[in-house]
Amino acid sequence: MCLGIPALVVGTPGGAEQEAWVEVGGARRRVSTALLEQEVLRAGDWVLVHVGFALAKLDEEEARATLRDLEELEVTYTDELTAMAASPFAGGTSGPAPTAAPAEARPGAGGPADAGRT
């Protein structure tokens, strides 16, 4: 899966260089704008960045909405990791450790799991 991140353009070198300085989450980096040949970028514009390339110019509303969605996903992901760590299946402390299914319940062992198999 690929993920593009909205980034705020904070500077462009001008001239023939096809790059811009962008800011994402307080970190600044240089990205290629070669894929945006038809766009004129200025400080204050928003772009969608993936692996060092600005893929598309975004309007501010779309960029901020996407950043909010990503922040919500981060909270959900963190909550899920916390819940998984506490589950008995992860060796947490909320219950007994899991055990393997009895042999007769496993396919190929000749038990009920094999009923009707040829």
ABEGO torsion letter per residue (X at the ends): XBBBBBBBBABBAEEABBBBBBBBGGBBBBBBAAAAAABBBBBGBBBBBBGGBBABBBBAAAAAAAAAAAAAAAAAAAAAAAAAAABAAAGBAAEBBBBBBBAAABBGAGBAAABGBX
